Amino acid sequence: MATVAFKLSLLVVLLNYTCLCYGSSPRLQIGYYKGKCPNNTDVEKIIKNSIRAQFRRNFAVVPQLLRLQFHDCAVRGCDASIFLDGDTTEKKAPPNLTVKGFDIIDKAKSAVEEHCPGVVSCADILIMAAREAVVLGGGRYFNVMTGRRDGLSSILSEAANLLPPAGISVDDSIALFANLGINVQDMVTLIGSHTVGFAHCSTFKDRLFNFKNTGKADPTMNHVLLNSLKHMCPKNSTKDFIVNLDRNTRSVISVDNSFFKEIQQKKGVLGIDQEIDLDIRTSGMVQKLASNNTFFNEQFAVALVKLGAVNILLEPLGEIRKSCRSIN
Ligand code: HEM
């Protein structure tokens, strides 16, 4: 029942977007801002320096920016709608309550505005910042396209309906990504973002104590992992602790293929993380990514660029916000 409701709400919201899709990717360009700022300011370099400075103080910049890109692009496309403040904006939707990094983009935006006011969209700043995150995490540098504009609305219920829960089925996940124009291979690759960052116990506790209402643990979970997660997430604790998504302790802050190796050992933390290794439609790609880090790096860049092109707004739609938190 919940699955049907989820699919229906997905369809309704996506149908509402079709009107925004006509300005498609041809006008996104590599180096769109070249020559558009006073004194030939290099926008990409300003963003790179800002993100690097923030990373030196806090490694969590890497996972925070990657998750931000997904949560922005999956709802209304990559239009910075996730940044708008308000009581009923996307930020207030349950899946976004644990999203962090809004301040990272505020700082990058201020740095850009200082040298090139009113020209660079928050939507593009997020895409360039997420690319820097990949590089800082040890992943491969790649070109990103720019020229997006910022959206004028942000609706709590859309984010609540569209952002996937940790226990989403492979079926529903394939449907969700297909509606974004992202195929199964790219979906698997993108879930590989869980090679960095954390999950709250509440997002996977059912797998430890009451999997599918059986009163038992998920039988597919590696026993060593099960015991350690039970220890870190006690059944009756009122505190919602966090654990690393990548269970390889030597790779928790690295953007690499170790997540895929871990899930092949049944050490996926979230339900969907484990399911992509168990499902025949996705396990082949998991195997390819797990066995070759160079392939992972290449595919990860390709998939992030595709995610960054979802339902973008191009001139004359949208605006260039002065502050990422409010429309002008
Ligand atoms: C079916 C797809 C996905 C599901 C169900 C999912 C679900 C989740 C959940 C439940 C968390 C833990 C949040 C918390 O407890 O604080 C999480 C974390 C994270 N997700 Fe996903 N996710 C999916 C796809 C993606 C994609 C496509 C990306 C990036 C492109 C991504 C990047 C991240 C990152 C980096 C974190 C760690 C965040 C941090 O430490 O601040 N996820 N995800």
Residues whose N, C-alpha, C, O or C-beta is under 5 A from the ligand:
A	BS01	HEM	P63 Q64 L66 R67 F70 T98 P164 P165 A166 I168 S173 L190 I191 S193 V196 G197 F198 A199 H200 T203 I272
